Amino acid sequence: MALVSIITPSWNVARLIGETIASVQAQTMTDWELLIADDCSTDQTAAIVASHAAQDPRVKLIRQPRNGGPALARQAAIEQAQGRFIAFLDSDDLWLPAKLERQIAFAQQKRAALSYTAFRRINETGSVTGRLIEMPASLNYEQLLKNTSIATLTALVDRDVAGNIAMKNEPYDDFCLWLSILKPGHVAHGLNEDLARYRVRGSSVSSRPLRSAGWVWHIYRNVEQLSPIKSAWCFAHWGARAWLKRREF
């Protein structure tokens, strides 16, 4: 198995970051590094990460010089990543123990530049609150423009296939990255297994659907440079899927 670099931005998650780290340490695949880029937290987040790093050298704290948001924090971690594979895990989310082992084997079998998995939602206390969010078997660039399937905590990039990657400093930087990987012609592959837990908090982006919709429209028009007609077509499909996905929760 090749080294996996796990990219985690953090900001004021002292209550949750230890649980996220523990879910990585519980992985059946052990050849990983967890790069936590702390975005100038004002609570004890950085101290907690530093404590874990002192006990486990695979956990690495990156201190951002100024608060710049998740895209810049993710990019700082990517710039220090040593692994062939880049996995993404936000600082309040969790993985099930077999996540990396199962997904790495799947990605290598498919030779997938980008892969993703099914997941379930949890609330702030960690209780499962929704049914399994199942995944399409594959997505190309045109399909992804109209889809909400790739949750950040389930995404895995194979840099041997995708090439170098970089975050755009845009809202929904993760969606921008998936599009940039697929735009040259790669296909993302979905592993329809329950391997992750997506935590929904009152302050999370997922709790503000109108803001999220505005960001998606911005990506269509200003990042991907789609025409107004194509943007509207993609947005209609994206909105319908986003509504259904929220109902599934």
PAZA-301161 format. One record per residue: x, y, z of N, C-alpha, C in turn; residue in three letters. Coordinates in steps of 0.2 Angstrom, whole numbers, plus 5000, padded with zeros to 4 digits. Example, Ala and Ser with C-alpha at 12.3 -4.5 7.8 and 13.67 -1.06 7.14 Angstrom:
<atoms>
506649725039506249785039506649845039ALA506449895035506849955036506450005039SER
</atoms>
This chain:
<atoms>
500449945000500050005000500450065000MET500350114996500650184996500450225001ALA500850275003500750315009500150365007LEU499650375012499050415011499150475015VAL499150535012499150595015498450625016SER498250635023497550655024497550725026ILE497150765022497150835022496550865027ILE496750895032496250915037496350995039THR495851035037495851105040495551105046PRO495751145051495451155057495351225060SER494851235063494651305066494151295071TRP494451305078493951305083493551245084ASN493851185084493551125085493851085090VAL493951115096494351085101493851025104ALA493251035104492750985107492750925102ARG492950925096492850875091493450845088LEU494050885088494650865084494950795086ILE494850785093495150725096494850665093GLY494150665092493750615090493950595082GLU494050655079494250645072494950615071THR495350635075496050605075496050535077ILE495650515082495550445084495250405078ALA494850425074494550385069495050375063SER495550415063496150405058496550355061VAL496750355068497150315071496850245071GLN496250235071495950175071495850135064ALA496150165059496150135052496550075052GLN496250025049496549955048497149965043THR497250015039497850035035498150085039MET498850075040499250115045499750165042THR499850155035500350195032500050265029ASP499950305034499650375033499950425036TRP499850485034500050545038499450595038GLU499350625044498750665045499050735046LEU498850775041499150845040498550895042LEU498650915048498050965051498351035051ILE498051075046498251145045497751185049ALA497951215055497551245059497551325057ASP496951345056496751415053496751465059ASP497251475063497251525068496651515073CYS496551455076496051445081496151485087SER495551505090495651545096495451505102THR495351435101495151395107495851345107ASP495751295110496251245111496451195106GLN496151205100496151155094496951145093THR497351195092498051185090498451145096ALA498251165102498651125107498451055108ALA497751035106497550965106497950935101ILE497950965095498250925089499050915091VAL499350975094500050965095500150905100ALA499750895105499750845110499750775106SER499250765102499250705098499850695094HIS500150745091500750745087501350725091ALA501350745097501950725101501850645103ALA501350625103501250545104501250505098GLN501050535092501050495086501350535080ASP501950515078502250565073501950565066PRO501450525065501050525059500550585059ARG500450615065499950665065500450735065VAL500250775061500750835060500250895060LYS500450945064500151015065500451065060LEU500051095056500351155052499951215055ILE500351265057500051325059500051375054ARG499451395052499351445047499551515050GLN499851555046500051625049499551675050PRO498951665046498351705047497751665045ARG497251685048496551655046496351665039ASN496351615035496251625028495651585025GLY495351545029494851495027495051425025GLY494651385024494851315023495251295016PRO495051335011495451325005496251335006ALA496351385009497151405010497451355015LEU497051335020497251285025497351215021ALA496851195017496951135013497551135009ARG497651195006498251195001498951195005GLN498951225011499551225015499751145017ALA499151105018499351035020499551005013ALA499251015008499350975001500150995000ILE500351055001501051074999501551035003GLU501351005009501750965013501650895013GLN501150875009500950805008501450765005ALA501650705007502150665004501850605001GLN501250595002500950524999500750534992GLY500650474989500350464982499650474982ARG499350454988498550464988498450524993PHE497950564991497750624995497050614997ILE496950605003496250595006496050665010ALA495450675010495150735013494650715019PHE494750745025494350735031494350795035LEU493750825035493650885039493650875046ASP493850925050494050915057493450895062SER492850895060492250875064491950805061ASP492250775056491950715053492350655055ASP492150595053492450535056492450485050LEU492950435050492950385046492850315050TRP492550265047492550205050493150165049LEU493350115053494050085053494250065046PRO493850035042494150005035494150055030ALA493950115031493850165025494450165021LYS495050185023495650185019495850125015LEU495850065019496050005016495549985010GLU494949995011494449975006494450025000ARG494550085002494550134996495150134992GLN495750124995496350124992496350064987ILE496150004989496049944985495649954979ALA495049984981494550004975494850054970PHE495150104973495450154968496050124964ALA496450084966496950054963496650004957GLN496149964959495849924955495549964949GLN495250014950494950064945495350104941LYS495950114944496450164942496150234942ARG495850244947495350304948495750364950ALA495750424946496050484948495750514954ALA495050504955494650524960494150474962LEU494050454968493550404970493250434977SER492650404978492250424984491850374986TYR491550374992491150324995490450344998THR490050295000489450315003489650335010ALA489150365014489250395020488550395024PHE488550405030487950425034488050495038ARG487550525039487550585043487550575051ARG487950615055487850615062487750685064ILE487450685070487350755073487950775078ASN487850825081488450855085488650805090GLU488250765093488450725098488750655096THR488650645089488950585086488450535084GLY487750545086487250495084487050495077SER487050435074486850435067486050455066VAL485950505062485350535061484950515054THR485350485050485050475043485250405040GLY484950385035485050325032485650335027ARG485950275024486550275020486350325014LEU486850365013486850405007487250365001ILE486850334997487250294992487550334986GLU487950304983488350334977488250314970MET488250354965488250334958488950294957PRO488950244953489550204951490150244948ALA489950304945490450344942490150414940SER490650464939490450524937490950554933LEU490750584927491250624923491150694924ASN491550734921491450814922490750834921TYR490450824915489850844914489350824919GLU489350764921488950734926489050764933GLN489650784935489750814941489550884942LEU489550914936489250984936488550984939LEU488150934938487450934940487350884946LYS487850874950487850814955488150844962ASN487850814967488150834974488450774977THR488650714974488750654977489450654981SER489950694979490550684981490650724988ILE490550694994490650725000491450725001ALA491650785004492350795005492650735009THR492350715014492650665019492750605016LEU492450595010492450525006492950525000THR493250584999493550594992494350564993ALA494550534988495250514988495550524981LEU496150554981496450574974497050534974VAL497150504968497750464966498250514962ASP498750534965499150584961499550554956ARG499650484956499950454950499550454944ASP498850464945498450464939498150534938VAL498050574943497750644942498250694941ALA498850674943499450734942499350774949GLY499750834948499750874954499050914955ASN498850924961498250954962498351014967ILE497951064966497951124970497251154971ALA497151174977496451204979496451274976MET495851294974495651364972495451394978LYS495651464979495351494985494651524983ASN494151484983493551494981493051464986GLU492451484987491951454991491851384987PRO491651334991491651264988492251244985TYR492851254988493451244985493551164984ASP493251124987493251054986492851034979ASP492251064978491951054972492351074966PHE492651134967493151164962493651114960CYS493951084965494551034964494250974961LEU493650944963493450884959493350894952TRP493050954950492950974943493650984940LEU494151014943494751024939495050954938SER494950904942495250834941494950804935ILE494250814935493850774930493850814923LEU493950874923493950914917494350884911LYS494950864912495350844907495150774904PRO494650744907494350674904494350624909GLY494650634915494650574920493850564922HIS493750504925493150484928493250464935VAL492750494939492750474946492350414947ALA492650374952492250304953492050304961HIS491450284961491050274968491050204971GLY491350204977491250144981490650144985LEU490150104984489550114987489550074994ASN489950094998490050055005490050115010GLU489750095016489650145022490350145025ASP490650205024491350205027491550275030LEU491050315031491150385034490550405037ALA490750455042490150495045490250565045ARG489750595042489750665040489350705046TYR489750745050489450785055489050845053ARG488450855054488050915053488050955059VAL488251015059488251065065487851125063ARG487551155068487151215066487551275062GLY488251275063488651325060488951305054SER488851245051489151215046488851245039SER489251235034488951265027488351225025VAL488251165027487751125025487051145028SER487151185033486551215037486251275033SER486651305028486451365025486351345017ARG485851315015485751295008485751355003PRO485451415005485451465000486151494999LEU486551495004487251515003487651464998ARG487551405000487851354996487651354988SER486951364987486751374980487051434977ALA487151494980487551544978488251534976GLY488551494980489251474978489251434972TRP488851384972488851344966488751384959VAL488251424960488151474954488751514952TRP489151534957489751574956490251524953HIS490351464955490751414952490651404944ILE489951394943489751384936489951444931TYR489851504934489951564929490651594930ARG490951594935491551624936492251584936ASN492151524938492651474939492651434932VAL492151394931492051354925491851394919GLU491651454919491551494914491051464909GLN490451434912489951414908489451464906LEU489151454901488651504898488051514903SER487651564903487151574907486651514906PRO486551494900486051444898486251374901ILE486951354900487151294903487151294911LYS487351354913487351364921486651354923SER486151374920485451364923485251294922ALA485451264917485351194916485651144921TRP486251164922486651124928486351134935CYS486251204936485951224942485351194944PHE484851184939484251154940484351084943ALA484751044939484950974941485250974948HIS485751014949486151014955485651034961TRP485151084960484751094965484251044967GLY483951004962483550954963483850894967ALA484450884965484850824969485050854976ARG485150914977485350934984484750934988ALA484150944985483550944989483350874991TRP483450824986483350754988483850724993LEU484450754992484950724997484850755004LYS484550815005484350835012483750795014ARG483350775010482750735012482950665014ARG483450645011483750575013484050575020GLU484250635022484550635029484050625034PHE
</atoms>
